[in-house]
Amino acid sequence: FGISRAADNISGPAAFTIAIALILMSFAPKFAASIAGLRVPTLPTAGQDLSVSDNGLQDLTTAAHRAQILYSAQILALTFIAAGLIIFTAHQELVPTLFAFTTAIAALLHSIRQDRAIPTWSLMVLACAATLTTVFSVTRQGESWSALLLGCAIACTTVTVAIWVSRIPTPEPTTIVWLERIESLCVAATPPLALHLLDVFGMLRAMHIGLG
């Protein structure tokens, strides 16, 4: 009962914070590279001196290592915040369930494209938390123990990914492209769902704001 009352109070702000965190994850590599001082060399135009392409970096290895650390720190912080707030979005309605589900898919697809341990496992934890929240929302709607057991099985599968992921063949480039598109769609779907949980659309209807 206490969790339900808390969720009723902060589900909107929690969902909006998670949506912002997912968007920031997409820009994390650019932020990390910029802070570390890495930048793409300027291509000289016709007749321009080739020296303009010199980026001025003396130790690219150190800068790249610094960028990787900054990127891992960003992902760890954002997933820590999102995973801690996702449980408060659980409701007996369709929109909160869709929000948790899209968050789980986005985090899972983003994690499989990582090549370092901290970002991979941080995103896996978020995907697991979002999956459990999805199942919790479903069980609150129908009181289905089978859905709860299925969610726990999915969560266990997610946690043990390091054991079985090596047996999955490397996906084709076209498959990776489609997975990236699905991830982008899930990330793009979270802001309007979060605005719905904030009741922004309800407030606009109450104000009788129209387009014509």
Disulfide bonds with the S-S distance in Angstrom:
none
